[in-house]
Amino acid sequence: MNVEEKDYYLIMRKRKKITQIQVAQGMGISQAFVSYFECNKWIFTDEQFKKYKVYIETYKN
């Protein structure tokens, strides 16, 4: 994961109007960890980042 990739998925999440709570529930973690990750205060493991990406990519309104 690099910064550009993380920022891409953050923007995609916001464009799709997906909340941090929805992502957190889909990943099985707390909303706070999603917030920390998006604010560069926490680093996801490779597995967590994969779950984050998949949730955002496959989310349907």
C-alpha positions in Angstrom: 0.0 0.0 0.0 1.2 3.5 -0.8 -0.1 6.9 0.1 -1.6 7.5 -3.4 -3.5 4.2 -3.3 -4.8 4.9 0.2 -6.0 8.4 -0.9 -7.6 6.9 -4.0 -9.8 4.6 -1.9 -10.6 7.4 0.6 -11.8 9.6 -2.2 -13.7 6.6 -3.7 -15.4 5.9 -0.3 -16.5 9.5 0.0 -17.8 9.7 -3.6 -19.9 6.5 -3.0 -21.1 8.1 0.2 -19.9 5.1 2.3 -19.5 6.0 6.0 -16.6 4.9 8.1 -19.1 2.9 10.2 -20.2 0.9 7.2 -16.6 0.2 6.2 -15.7 -0.8 9.8 -18.7 -3.1 10.0 -17.8 -4.7 6.7 -14.2 -5.2 7.9 -15.1 -6.3 11.4 -13.2 -3.5 13.2 -14.2 -0.3 15.0 -15.0 2.9 13.2 -12.1 4.5 15.2 -9.6 2.3 13.4 -10.9 3.4 10.0 -10.7 7.0 11.1 -7.1 6.6 12.4 -6.1 4.9 9.2 -7.6 7.6 7.0 -5.9 10.3 9.1 -2.5 8.5 8.9 -2.5 7.7 12.6 -2.7 3.9 12.1 -1.4 1.5 9.4 -3.5 -1.3 8.3 -2.0 -4.7 7.8 -1.9 -6.0 4.2 -5.0 -8.1 5.0 -6.9 -5.2 6.5 -6.1 -3.0 3.6 -7.3 -5.6 1.2 -10.6 -5.8 3.1 -10.9 -2.0 3.0 -10.3 -2.0 -0.8 -12.7 -4.8 -1.5 -15.5 -3.3 0.6 -15.2 0.0 -1.2 -14.9 -1.5 -4.7 -17.8 -3.9 -4.3 -20.2 -1.5 -2.4 -23.5 -1.0 -4.1 -25.9 1.8 -3.1 
